[in-house]
Amino acid sequence: MKDFVLVAKELCVERGGQRVLDDVSFNVGKGEVFALLGGNGAGKSTTLLTFLGFIAPSSGSVTLNGAVVHEHRATVHQQTAYLPESARLYPHLSARENLNYFLSLASVSCPDDEIEQALDAVSLAAEARSKRLSDYSKGMRQKVAIALAILRKTPVLLLDEPTSGLDPVAIDEFNAILIALAEKGTTILMVTHDVYGACHVARRVGLLQRGHMVGIFEASKNGEISAEEVHRIFVDHQRL
């Protein structure tokens, strides 16, 4: 892959006198899903926050299309959509109302038919679109958040434990949406502790343990990553 959209190079982050990330390097290409895997305290979310520009590296660098992230935060935020573990949407508004509100905050105008197309793309049932989000499951709320990213037309999507708390059917639906977005050119960096989900959806999986990148696993010719192998290495490092 010639062009990398997201690049972490020898990334180190110190917080409270402790090194949270130590010499972490990886890259994510255009139209790629890269999953950053690790247990609690591995440094996954800290890595994501450096790409959002909320945490500056102590040394090393993170770049988006060649721009140093913490030096160009406004530009980076225009090009990225961030989905935290729980989508931050208004429960008293409907899906359509949430989308229109957040699009207006981003100074983005979309006609009604384009909003419907985005909701179609994430397979949100037509009868649910006028209901308040307080009646939605978590999986349905995540779909609305992804629809917002589609409408903003951001080329980069950053996800923090997006399938946590979802049932197996909702996870499969969410992963299918990610794969479809990547096929259309969206660059996706996802942090997760779900080994099997990560290996199913990602082209490459990076295993982060205690702030160190202990391995990067690539899909074989059949397009799959061995979840069993990654799980074994993940567990072995957890026991060290």
C-alpha positions in Angstrom: 0.0 0.0 0.0 1.6 3.2 -1.2 -0.3 6.0 0.5 -1.0 5.9 4.2 -3.7 8.2 5.7 -2.9 7.7 9.4 0.6 7.2 10.6 2.0 6.7 14.1 5.7 6.8 14.2 7.7 5.9 17.3 4.8 7.3 19.4 5.4 7.8 23.1 3.0 9.3 25.5 3.7 10.0 29.2 0.9 10.9 31.7 1.3 11.3 35.4 4.9 10.3 35.2 4.1 7.0 33.6 4.8 6.0 30.0 1.4 5.0 28.6 2.6 4.4 25.0 6.2 3.4 24.2 7.6 3.5 20.7 4.3 2.6 19.0 4.4 2.6 15.2 1.8 1.6 12.6 -0.1 3.0 9.6 -3.5 2.8 8.0 -4.1 3.1 4.3 -6.9 4.7 2.4 -10.0 2.4 2.4 -8.5 0.1 5.1 -10.0 -1.0 8.4 -7.2 -1.3 11.0 -8.2 -2.7 14.4 -6.1 -1.9 17.4 -6.6 -4.7 19.9 -5.7 -4.9 23.6 -6.9 -5.3 27.1 -7.8 -2.7 29.6 -5.0 -0.2 30.1 -3.2 -1.3 27.0 -3.1 2.3 25.6 -5.8 1.8 22.9 -7.9 4.9 23.7 -4.8 7.0 24.4 -3.7 6.2 20.9 -7.0 7.2 19.5 -6.9 10.5 21.4 -3.6 11.4 19.9 -5.1 11.0 16.4 -7.9 13.3 17.5 -5.3 15.9 18.7 -6.5 15.8 22.3 -3.2 14.4 23.6 0.1 15.5 22.2 2.9 12.9 21.9 5.8 13.2 24.4 7.9 12.1 21.5 7.4 10.6 18.0 4.5 11.7 15.9 1.0 11.0 14.6 0.0 12.4 11.2 -3.1 12.5 9.1 -2.4 12.8 5.3 1.0 14.1 6.3 -0.2 16.8 8.7 1.0 16.6 12.3 -2.2 16.1 14.1 -1.7 18.2 17.3 -0.5 21.1 15.2 -3.4 21.1 12.8 -6.4 20.1 15.0 -9.0 22.2 13.1 -8.1 20.6 9.8 -8.0 17.1 11.3 -11.4 17.5 12.9 -12.9 18.5 9.5 -11.5 15.2 8.0 -12.4 12.8 10.8 -15.6 11.5 12.5 -15.2 10.0 16.0 -17.6 7.4 17.4 -17.0 6.8 21.2 -18.2 3.7 23.0 -21.6 5.2 23.5 -22.8 7.5 20.7 -23.4 11.0 22.0 -26.8 11.8 20.5 -29.9 13.4 22.0 -32.4 10.8 23.3 -35.4 13.1 23.1 -34.9 13.6 19.4 -35.6 11.3 16.5 -32.9 9.9 14.2 -33.7 12.5 11.5 -33.8 15.3 14.1 -30.4 14.3 15.5 -28.9 14.2 12.1 -30.2 17.6 11.1 -29.1 19.1 14.3 -25.5 17.8 14.3 -25.2 18.6 10.5 -26.2 22.2 11.2 -23.5 22.4 13.9 -21.0 21.2 11.3 -22.4 23.8 8.8 -23.4 20.9 6.5 -26.6 21.0 4.6 -28.2 17.8 3.3 -31.6 17.4 1.6 -34.0 15.0 3.1 -33.5 12.3 0.4 -29.7 12.3 1.2 -30.5 11.8 4.9 -32.8 8.9 4.0 -30.1 7.4 1.8 -27.6 7.5 4.7 -30.1 5.8 7.0 -30.7 3.2 4.2 -26.9 2.6 4.1 -26.8 1.7 7.8 -30.0 -0.4 7.5 -32.0 1.6 10.0 -35.6 0.5 9.7 -37.9 3.2 8.1 -40.5 2.9 10.9 -37.8 3.8 13.5 -36.5 6.9 11.9 -39.2 9.2 13.4 -39.0 7.7 16.9 -37.1 9.2 19.8 -33.6 7.7 20.4 -34.7 6.9 23.9 -36.6 4.0 22.4 -33.6 2.7 20.5 -31.2 -0.1 21.3 -27.5 0.7 21.5 -27.0 -0.9 18.1 -29.6 1.4 16.5 -28.0 4.5 18.1 -24.6 3.4 16.7 -26.2 3.2 13.2 -27.4 6.8 13.5 -23.9 7.9 14.5 -22.5 6.1 11.5 -25.1 7.8 9.3 -23.9 11.1 10.6 -20.4 10.3 9.6 -21.6 9.3 6.1 -23.4 12.6 5.7 -20.5 14.6 6.8 -18.4 12.8 4.1 -15.4 12.6 6.3 -12.6 10.4 4.8 -11.5 9.1 8.2 -13.5 7.3 10.9 -12.1 6.7 14.4 -14.0 4.2 16.6 -13.6 3.5 20.3 -15.0 0.1 21.3 -17.9 0.5 18.9 -19.4 -3.0 19.4 -19.1 -3.1 23.2 -22.5 -4.0 24.6 -24.0 -5.1 21.3 -25.6 -8.4 20.7 -24.1 -10.8 18.0 -26.6 -9.8 15.3 -26.0 -6.1 15.9 -22.2 -6.7 15.8 -22.5 -8.5 12.5 -24.7 -5.6 11.1 -22.2 -3.0 12.4 -19.2 -4.8 10.9 -20.9 -5.1 7.5 -21.4 -1.3 7.5 -17.7 -0.8 8.3 -16.7 -3.1 5.5 -19.0 -1.3 3.0 -17.6 2.1 4.0 -14.0 0.9 3.6 -14.8 -0.4 0.1 -15.9 3.1 -0.8 -12.6 4.5 0.4 -13.2 5.5 4.1 -10.1 5.0 6.3 -11.1 3.4 9.6 -9.1 3.0 12.8 -11.0 1.0 15.4 -9.9 0.2 18.9 -11.4 -2.9 20.6 -10.9 -5.8 22.9 -13.0 -8.1 20.7 -10.5 -10.4 19.1 -12.9 -12.3 16.8 -14.7 -9.2 15.7 -11.5 -7.4 14.9 -10.1 -10.3 12.9 -13.4 -10.5 10.9 -13.7 -6.9 9.9 -10.1 -5.6 9.7 -7.5 -6.0 7.0 -4.8 -5.7 9.7 -4.8 -6.0 13.4 -2.3 -4.4 15.8 -1.9 -6.0 19.2 -1.2 -3.4 21.9 -0.1 -4.5 25.4 0.9 -2.2 28.3 1.7 0.5 25.8 3.8 -1.6 23.5 2.9 -2.8 20.0 3.7 -6.5 20.2 2.6 -7.5 16.7 0.7 -6.6 13.6 -1.3 -9.3 11.9 -2.3 -9.1 8.2 -5.1 -10.9 6.4 -4.0 -13.9 4.3 -4.8 -14.4 0.6 -8.3 -15.5 1.5 -8.9 -12.1 3.2 -9.0 -13.4 6.8 -6.8 -13.0 9.9 -6.4 -16.1 12.1 -8.5 -15.1 15.2 -7.2 -18.2 17.0 -3.6 -17.2 16.5 -4.2 -13.6 17.6 -6.3 -14.8 20.6 -3.5 -17.1 21.7 -0.9 -14.3 21.5 -3.3 -11.9 23.2 -3.8 -14.2 26.1 -0.1 -15.1 26.4 0.8 -11.5 26.8 -2.0 -10.8 29.2 -0.5 -13.5 31.5 3.0 -12.1 31.4 
